[in-house]
Amino acid sequence: MAQLTIQISDELAQRLEPLQNNLPELLWQLLDIANSPINNQPIVKAENPDIPPVYQEVIDFLIQQPTPAQIINFKVSPQAQTRLEELLEKNRYATIDQSELAELDIYEQLDFMMGLLKSRAYSELSK
């Protein structure tokens, strides 16, 4: 078995420490993702006008390096919330088209990610 040595920041090392026993498996998963063919998912580019505004909202929020308290209190804009409600209603009545279904999927992914971030933020605040 080969041994790999890399230099990483102290912050990254600290974040990876709880996962150290799983690092080989995580690296395999990363390689699988990086080498997998694109499965009808659009490539996200900053200049892509098809990216829903809610995605940009979350990116803009995260790029500011929010504190755990700010992460816990984060909510999407009223416009994004209204759009989500529209998509959910269309989905409920089966009147949603493919592009709207893809947009709804983005909302679901962002909701899952923000849930994980908020959970992590709560644990940071309780230390």
Secondary structure, 3 states (H helix, E strand, C coil): CCCCCCCCCHHHHHHHHHHHHHHHHHHHHHHHHHHCCCCCCCCCCCCCCCCCHHHHHHHHHHHCCCCHHHHHHCCCCHHHHHHHHHHHHHHHCCCCCHHHHHHHHHHHHHHHHHHHHHHHHHHHHCC
